[in-house]
Amino acid sequence: MLDSHLLGVDLFIGQILKNTHANDLLIKFALSLLILKGERYEYGK
């Protein structure tokens, strides 16, 4: 049950990504990297 739900979520996200402009993807990717760097910085303290 859970696996099929996760698969559905993956397909849903895939559709969103396909329908998103490349520039938006780059912005989201950059923001996610900044968030990861911020978390690493917090953990490093």
NORPE-V511403 format. One record per residue. N is the residue number from 1. RES is the residue in one letter. PHI is phi in degrees with one decimal (* if undefined). Layout:
# NORPE-V511403
N_RES_PHI / N_RES_PHI
This chain:
# NORPE-V511403
1_M_* / 2_L_-65.6 / 3_D_-61.3 / 4_S_-66.8 / 5_H_-64.4 / 6_L_-63.1 / 7_L_-61.7 / 8_G_-62.0 / 9_V_-63.7 / 10_D_-60.1 / 11_L_-65.6 / 12_F_-62.5 / 13_I_-62.7 / 14_G_-59.4 / 15_Q_-63.9 / 16_I_-60.9 / 17_L_-63.4 / 18_K_-64.2 / 19_N_-89.1 / 20_T_-99.6 / 21_H_-66.0 / 22_A_-60.1 / 23_N_-61.6 / 24_D_-62.5 / 25_L_-62.9 / 26_L_-63.0 / 27_I_-63.5 / 28_K_-62.4 / 29_F_-63.4 / 30_A_-62.7 / 31_L_-63.8 / 32_S_-64.4 / 33_L_-64.9 / 34_L_-62.5 / 35_I_-63.6 / 36_L_-61.9 / 37_K_-61.9 / 38_G_-62.1 / 39_E_-66.4 / 40_R_-63.6 / 41_Y_-62.7 / 42_E_-64.2 / 43_Y_-67.0 / 44_G_-70.4 / 45_K_-67.1
